[in-house]
């Protein structure tokens, strides 16, 4: 079945019937809606856990790994967030589905390295959740290259992208980035720092664009500089997007998704024209 997400994500391909997904939720309304939608879209039969005991039993009863968990913050038997802590401690990728939200809670959730959080406060909540699940399950098809001379910055961006289930390569210099790109033609997105000692982000982008177009590789530039004109220079050099540090996880993930969605749409159109 084809799937068009609310944010513009397009998916048409394999079902995920073998994906083991846990739904930790005590609301009959939401468990019914989510189960029905995931079965309809992706042929997924979710395992429903209505309380903390059910969640622990689901983990203990099978040696098959849990690919993804969808969890409310509070469950019967875990009214203080113990269910989420349990999933995080087991290193199970988790999407939080919650009706409670404020800035402090958001910061607490993101500090736990969850995959994403979806709010139950609108009629599109279940569709937004389905899209988040689809992105996580399909992100592994995307290979992303991070280019930064700072080991700390590389580690931070790498951990963020791996949390979302992307395949990630890293380069500590522009020269190394060019080497990796030559050896890995499947890389579809590059996130590069501007200020690097050997080849800066502008020159790296220009060199890449001499051989690789935006229909093959999307490029996002990043910088900690306060110079707002860097974005214009980067885009003129052939970049597709630009972000000033520090940026928040949600903004970063949204920009990554938008660029990869555009890449897939371009490639789909090219294939359709070739067939026609």
Secondary structure, 3 states (H helix, E strand, C coil): CEEECCCCCEEECCCCCCCCEEEECCCHHHHHHHHHHHHHHHCCCCEEECEHHHHHHHHHHCCCCCCEEEECCCEECECCCHHHHHHHHCCCCEEEEECCCCHHHHHHHHHCCCCEEEECCCCCHHHHHHHHHHHHHHHHHCEEEEECCCHHHHHHHHHHHHHCCCEEEEECCHHHHHHHHHHCCCEEEEEEECCCCCCCHHHHHHHHHCCCCCCCCEEEEEECCCCCCHHHHHHHCCCCEEEECCCCHHHHHHHHHHHHHHHHHHHHHHHHHHHC
